[in-house]
């Protein structure tokens, strides 16, 4: 019984390390794809708010702010990736 528990623990730890490594090493293109999806979703929500409540409605203004925030987040992520890549290039020299 104890051997089975030990095996389960070891296997769990190995699987967890693989999952964490996958998250830590997500490629910039994966992040870009996720960003684009978030921006598209925010655009759709804005369009829906405009259709339902009008161009100048409170709901449309909120959705515009959310869309701008999604775009800013994507830019910040890209800038962060570029800075990190630049830092790694400097480390090699």
Secondary structure, DSSP 8 states (H G I E B T S, - for coil): -HHHHHHHHHHHHHHHHHHHHHHHT--HHHHHHHHHHHHHHHHHHHHHHHHHH-TTSHHHHHHHHHHHHHHHHHHHHHHHHHHHHHHHHHHH-
